Amino acid sequence: MSHPMGFTQFLAACDFIIGPTQEIVVVGDPGNQKTTDMLRAVKQAYLPNKVLLFRGKQDAFEELDKIAAYAGEMASAVPVDRPTTFWCQQFACREPITAVEKLKSIIESA
């Protein structure tokens, strides 16, 4: 007898493979309210095929940089005091987003 959850997980994996997927990188200081607002907006949105990475500006992200080097490259391009979201789909990124309202608008249209 097969387990019913196994089939559900299989369907979820198929949906992820078929896409579209959103690859979202939020870069900023975790103590900054704007960074928190950006993370909250992405986390609260129903985007079942999203991959969300948070990358702070400090150097404590060595493990993340090993598996997602692009996150470190994105972080190095962002001013320390300017939280930024990089919204990518099918491995093509939009312009960097620095306004929470703009991020919410993109989420609503996704």
C-alpha positions in Angstrom: 0.0 0.0 0.0 1.4 3.4 -0.9 1.4 6.4 1.4 -1.1 9.1 0.3 1.3 11.9 1.3 3.9 10.6 -1.1 1.7 11.2 -4.1 1.0 14.7 -2.9 4.7 15.5 -2.5 5.3 14.0 -5.9 2.8 16.4 -7.5 4.3 19.4 -5.6 7.7 18.4 -7.0 6.3 18.2 -10.5 4.7 21.6 -10.2 8.1 23.0 -9.0 9.9 21.5 -11.9 7.4 22.7 -14.5 7.4 26.2 -13.0 7.5 29.0 -13.2 9.6 29.5 -10.1 10.7 32.7 -8.4 14.2 33.0 -7.0 14.1 35.9 -4.5 17.2 37.2 -2.7 16.7 39.9 0.0 19.9 41.7 1.0 20.1 43.9 4.0 20.7 44.4 7.7 18.3 42.2 9.7 17.9 45.0 12.2 16.6 47.4 9.6 12.8 47.8 9.5 12.8 48.0 5.7 14.7 44.7 5.4 12.1 43.1 7.8 9.2 44.5 5.8 10.7 43.1 2.5 11.1 39.6 4.1 7.6 39.8 5.6 6.1 40.7 2.2 7.7 37.8 0.5 7.0 35.3 3.2 3.3 36.2 3.5 2.7 36.0 -0.2 1.3 32.8 -1.7 4.1 31.9 -4.1 4.3 28.1 -3.8 7.3 27.8 -6.1 9.5 30.5 -4.5 13.0 30.1 -3.3 13.8 32.8 -0.8 17.3 33.6 0.4 18.3 36.2 2.9 21.8 37.6 2.7 23.0 40.1 5.2 25.9 42.5 4.6 28.1 41.0 7.2 30.6 38.2 6.4 28.9 35.4 8.4 27.4 33.8 5.3 30.2 31.6 4.2 28.1 28.4 4.1 25.3 30.2 2.1 27.9 31.6 -0.3 29.3 28.1 -1.0 25.9 26.9 -2.3 24.6 30.2 -3.7 27.5 32.3 -4.7 25.3 34.7 -6.6 23.7 35.8 -3.2 27.1 37.1 -2.1 27.7 38.8 -5.4 24.3 40.5 -5.1 25.1 41.6 -1.5 28.4 43.1 -2.6 26.5 45.3 -5.1 24.1 46.8 -2.5 25.0 49.8 -0.3 25.1 48.8 3.4 22.2 51.0 4.4 19.9 50.2 1.5 17.9 46.9 1.8 17.3 45.5 -1.7 15.4 42.6 -3.1 16.4 40.8 -6.3 13.5 39.1 -8.0 14.4 36.5 -10.5 12.3 34.1 -12.5 13.6 31.3 -14.7 17.1 32.6 -13.8 16.5 36.1 -15.2 16.4 39.0 -12.7 14.4 42.2 -12.7 16.1 45.5 -11.7 17.0 45.5 -8.0 14.0 46.5 -5.8 14.6 49.0 -3.0 11.0 50.1 -2.2 8.7 47.8 -0.3 5.7 49.2 -2.2 7.3 48.2 -5.5 8.0 44.7 -4.1 4.4 44.3 -3.1 3.3 45.4 -6.6 5.5 42.7 -8.2 4.2 40.1 -5.8 0.6 40.9 -6.6 1.3 40.5 -10.3 3.2 37.2 -9.9 
